[in-house]
Amino acid sequence: MTTTKSKADIGLVAHLLRRAGFGATPNEMDSFIEMDYDEIVDHLINFDLPDYIPQDFISRFHKDQSDLRIADGARAHWIYRMVMTKTPLREKMCLFWHRIFATAATKLIQNRVVVNQIDMFREKGFGRFDDLLLSLSRDPAMIMWLDNQDNHGSNINENYGREILELFSMGVGNYSEDDIKDTARAFTGWSVVNPEYMSIKMRNNTVRPYGYISWQYEYDAKDHDNGVKTILGETGNWNGEDAIRIICEQKATAEYIARHMYHFFVADEVPVPQWPHQSPRDAEAISLMVESYFQNGHSIKSMMGTMLKADFFKEESARYARIKSPAEMVVGTMRLAGP
């Protein structure tokens, strides 16, 4: 892997800051081009400090964003954070995971839980994939979105068991229908507090108190299926934590996440439904990130560092190989325009 002196290629630095964030102002560019390329990458991925924008600041000075009953306030809340953040890669990772872990206010009605889910991405989205998937499985927005409150030991609902395998971790073709059923059984009892009553309030869109108080995760041991289950070839009395461990140990999981990262940060791939039928655009790039995944304890941060420092990312052909999403275009423009 080559080390690139940033001052020798301003275009490369601009490319990095567009992909690992939302672009850079002239003053930011002046600062970064004095650093070696790998130093810039290390600076971008090491954002250990918490988000510097306090929640009460947004609520106090942006009243339209504090009422999270309606989607407009929730959208403005996140846009404000993306525009003002000092750690743009953190927000870019939230966008990345939001695309994969599809959740929408159209069904949930209560937008606060969606904002809370984005907060969870900020906290967990750059660590071990196992930890992120565990937090997602306990996330009230995801539970209600995929009906896991209706997944009972006596009568399973396969919705989350299917989606965690098909959309969130492995992709089509890497599991069986029996894997779906036993994964769903592993997640029985993973619900929210008082789900029947809260579901009614969600559908009726009551203003108070449930427009402002978030749902809470609750595990009901009495509702869990304690029978023997076989998930991806491993048999035992598995719970949800065991299912996640098994899923994250699979090579197919590493390949699926690596391809998503390449698709979002490097170059446009074919649509995800075509992935089982068409090879990756750059198989060597995927293999490099898969290797990083397993060598570093399933660390998303390590995969990101490997990707951003790789020659396939730095090639000039990669600079215009991806179309920005509307959110990236709007946020990037607003950041360049200044506060």
C-alpha positions in Angstrom: 0.0 0.0 0.0 1.5 3.3 -1.0 1.7 6.4 1.2 0.6 9.6 -0.5 1.8 13.0 0.3 -1.4 15.1 0.4 0.2 18.3 -0.9 1.1 16.5 -4.1 -2.6 15.8 -4.9 -5.2 18.3 -3.7 -7.8 16.5 -5.8 -7.2 13.3 -3.8 -7.7 15.1 -0.5 -10.9 16.6 -1.8 -12.1 13.2 -3.0 -11.4 11.7 0.5 -13.2 14.5 2.3 -16.3 14.1 0.0 -16.5 10.4 0.5 -15.6 10.3 4.2 -17.8 13.3 4.9 -19.6 16.0 3.0 -16.8 17.9 1.4 -14.6 20.6 2.8 -14.4 24.4 2.9 -11.3 26.2 1.6 -10.0 26.7 5.1 -10.5 23.0 5.9 -8.6 22.1 2.8 -5.7 24.4 3.7 -5.4 22.6 7.0 -5.6 19.0 5.6 -3.2 19.4 2.7 -0.4 20.0 5.1 -0.8 16.5 6.4 0.1 13.1 4.9 -2.8 11.3 3.3 -2.7 8.5 5.9 -2.7 11.1 8.7 -5.8 12.6 7.3 -7.5 9.2 7.2 -6.5 8.5 10.8 -7.8 11.9 11.9 -11.1 11.3 10.2 -11.8 7.8 11.6 -10.6 8.5 15.2 -13.6 10.5 16.5 -13.7 9.3 20.1 -15.1 12.6 21.4 -18.9 12.7 21.8 -21.0 14.8 19.4 -20.3 18.4 20.4 -23.9 19.5 19.7 -26.0 19.1 22.9 -29.5 17.9 22.5 -30.9 20.8 24.6 -29.2 23.3 22.3 -31.2 22.1 19.3 -34.4 21.9 21.4 -33.9 25.4 22.8 -33.0 27.3 19.6 -34.7 25.2 17.0 -38.3 24.7 18.2 -39.3 23.2 14.9 -36.9 20.4 15.5 -37.9 19.7 19.1 -41.4 18.5 18.2 -40.5 15.0 17.0 -44.1 13.9 16.5 -43.9 15.0 12.9 -41.4 13.9 10.3 -40.3 17.4 9.3 -38.9 18.1 12.8 -37.0 14.8 12.9 -35.5 15.4 9.4 -34.5 18.9 10.3 -32.9 17.7 13.5 -30.6 15.3 11.6 -29.9 17.7 8.8 -28.8 20.3 11.4 -26.4 17.8 13.0 -24.9 16.8 9.6 -24.4 20.4 8.6 -22.8 21.5 11.9 -20.9 18.4 13.1 -17.2 18.5 13.6 -17.0 14.7 12.9 -18.6 14.4 9.5 -17.6 10.7 9.0 -19.8 9.9 12.1 -22.8 11.4 10.4 -21.9 9.8 7.0 -21.8 6.4 8.8 -25.3 7.1 10.2 -26.5 7.7 6.6 -24.8 4.5 5.5 -26.5 2.3 8.2 -29.8 4.1 7.7 -29.8 2.9 4.1 -29.2 -0.7 5.1 -31.3 -0.9 8.3 -34.4 0.4 6.7 -36.8 2.0 9.2 -39.4 4.7 8.4 -41.7 7.0 10.3 -44.5 6.1 7.9 -45.3 3.1 9.9 -43.9 4.1 13.3 -45.7 7.5 13.4 -43.6 8.4 16.5 -40.5 10.1 15.0 -38.6 10.3 18.3 -37.7 6.6 18.2 -36.3 7.1 14.7 -34.1 9.9 15.9 -33.0 7.6 18.8 -32.1 5.0 16.3 -29.8 7.4 14.5 -28.3 8.3 17.9 -27.6 4.6 18.3 -25.8 4.5 14.9 -23.6 7.4 16.1 -22.6 5.4 19.2 -22.3 1.9 17.7 -21.9 2.3 14.0 -18.1 2.5 13.9 -17.4 -0.4 16.4 -17.8 -4.1 16.2 -20.5 -5.2 13.8 -21.7 -7.7 16.5 -22.4 -4.8 18.9 -24.2 -2.8 16.3 -26.4 -5.7 15.3 -27.2 -6.4 19.0 -28.2 -2.8 19.6 -30.3 -2.8 16.4 -32.1 -6.0 17.6 -33.0 -4.2 20.8 -33.9 -1.0 19.2 -37.6 -0.1 19.7 -38.0 1.5 16.3 -36.7 -1.7 14.6 -38.7 -4.0 16.8 -42.0 -2.2 16.0 -41.0 -1.7 12.3 -40.5 -5.4 11.8 -43.2 -6.6 14.2 -41.0 -8.4 16.6 -43.4 -7.5 19.4 -45.6 -10.1 17.8 -42.9 -12.7 17.7 -43.8 -15.1 20.5 -42.5 -18.4 21.7 -45.9 -20.0 21.1 -46.4 -18.4 17.7 -43.4 -16.9 15.8 -43.4 -14.0 13.5 -40.6 -14.5 11.0 -40.3 -10.8 9.8 -37.2 -9.8 11.8 -35.6 -13.3 11.5 -35.8 -13.0 7.7 -34.7 -9.4 7.4 -31.7 -9.7 9.7 -30.4 -12.4 7.4 -31.6 -11.1 4.0 -31.1 -7.4 4.3 -29.0 -6.6 7.4 -26.1 -9.1 7.4 -25.7 -11.8 4.8 -27.8 -11.2 1.7 -30.0 -13.6 -0.4 -28.6 -17.1 -1.1 -26.5 -17.5 2.1 -29.2 -19.0 4.4 -32.2 -21.4 4.3 -35.9 -21.0 5.2 -35.1 -23.2 8.2 -32.4 -20.7 9.2 -35.1 -17.9 9.1 -37.5 -19.8 11.3 -34.9 -20.7 13.9 -33.4 -17.2 13.9 -36.9 -15.8 14.5 -37.3 -18.3 17.4 -34.0 -17.0 18.8 -35.5 -13.5 19.0 -38.8 -14.4 20.6 -39.4 -12.3 23.7 -37.4 -9.4 22.4 -40.1 -6.6 22.5 -41.0 -3.2 24.0 -42.7 -2.4 27.3 -46.4 -2.8 27.1 -46.5 -3.5 23.3 -50.2 -3.8 22.8 -51.0 -0.5 24.4 -48.1 1.3 22.8 -49.1 -0.1 19.4 -52.5 1.4 19.8 -51.0 4.8 20.8 -48.7 4.6 17.8 -51.5 4.1 15.3 -53.7 6.7 16.8 -50.8 9.2 16.9 -51.7 10.6 20.3 -49.9 13.9 20.9 -49.2 13.3 24.6 -47.5 11.6 26.2 -46.5 9.1 23.5 -45.6 11.8 21.0 -42.7 12.7 23.3 -41.8 9.7 25.4 -39.9 6.9 23.6 -40.7 3.2 23.7 -38.3 1.1 25.8 -36.9 -2.3 25.0 -38.0 -5.2 27.2 -37.0 -8.9 27.2 -39.7 -11.3 28.3 -38.1 -14.5 29.3 -41.5 -16.2 29.6 -42.3 -15.4 26.0 -39.0 -16.8 24.7 -38.7 -20.2 22.8 -36.2 -22.2 24.8 -36.1 -25.1 22.4 -33.1 -26.3 20.4 -32.5 -24.3 17.2 -30.1 -24.8 14.3 -28.8 -21.5 12.8 -26.4 -21.6 9.9 -25.3 -25.1 10.8 -24.8 -24.5 14.6 -27.2 -26.2 16.9 -28.1 -25.2 20.5 -30.6 -23.5 22.8 -29.9 -20.2 21.1 -31.1 -16.7 22.1 -30.8 -13.6 20.0 -27.3 -12.9 21.2 -26.2 -16.3 20.0 -27.9 -15.8 16.6 -25.9 -12.5 16.2 -22.6 -14.2 17.1 -23.2 -17.0 14.6 -24.2 -14.5 11.9 -21.2 -12.3 12.4 -18.8 -15.2 12.2 -19.9 -15.9 8.6 -17.7 -15.0 5.7 -20.9 -14.1 3.8 -21.6 -11.4 6.4 -18.2 -9.8 6.0 -18.5 -9.9 2.2 -22.0 -8.4 2.3 -21.0 -5.5 4.6 -17.8 -4.9 2.6 -19.8 -4.7 -0.7 -22.2 -2.2 0.9 -19.2 -0.1 2.0 -17.7 -0.2 -1.4 -21.0 0.7 -2.9 -21.5 3.7 -0.6 -18.0 5.1 -0.3 -16.1 4.1 -3.4 -18.2 3.4 -6.5 -21.8 2.6 -7.5 -22.6 -1.1 -7.7 -25.5 -2.8 -9.3 -28.7 -2.7 -7.2 -28.6 -5.0 -4.1 -31.2 -7.4 -5.4 -28.8 -8.2 -8.3 -25.9 -9.1 -6.0 -26.6 -12.8 -5.8 -26.4 -12.9 -9.6 -23.5 -10.5 -10.4 -20.0 -10.4 -9.0 -18.7 -7.4 -7.2 -17.3 -4.5 -9.3 -13.9 -5.0 -7.6 -13.6 -8.4 -6.0 -10.0 -7.7 -4.7 -11.3 -4.7 -2.9 -14.0 -6.7 -1.2 -11.5 -9.4 -0.2 -9.2 -6.8 1.3 -12.0 -5.4 3.5 -13.1 -8.9 4.5 -9.6 -9.7 5.6 -9.6 -6.6 7.8 -13.0 -7.6 9.2 -11.8 -10.9 10.5 -8.3 -9.7 11.6 -9.7 -6.9 13.7 -12.6 -8.6 15.6 -15.4 -7.6 13.1 -14.4 -3.9 13.4 -16.2 -1.5 11.0 -13.6 1.2 11.9 -10.8 -1.1 10.7 -12.6 -1.9 7.5 -13.1 1.8 6.9 -9.4 2.6 7.5 -8.3 -0.3 5.2 -10.7 1.0 2.5 -9.8 4.7 2.6 -6.0 3.9 2.5 -6.3 1.4 -0.3 -5.1 2.1 -3.8 -8.5 1.2 -5.3 -10.0 4.1 -3.3 -7.3 6.6 -4.2 -7.4 5.8 -8.0 -8.5 8.8 -10.1 -11.2 6.7 -11.7 -12.9 6.3 -8.3 -13.4 10.1 -7.9 -16.4 10.3 -10.1 -17.7 6.7 -9.8 -20.5 7.4 -7.4 -23.6 9.5 -7.6 -24.4 11.5 -4.4 -27.7 11.0 -2.6 -30.0 14.0 -2.2 -29.0 14.2 1.5 -25.3 14.3 0.7 -25.8 16.9 -2.0 -27.9 19.2 0.2 -25.7 18.9 3.3 -22.5 19.3 1.4 -23.8 22.5 -0.3 -24.9 23.9 3.1 -21.6 23.2 4.7 -19.7 24.9 1.9 -22.0 27.9 2.1 -21.1 28.3 5.8 -23.3 28.7 9.0 
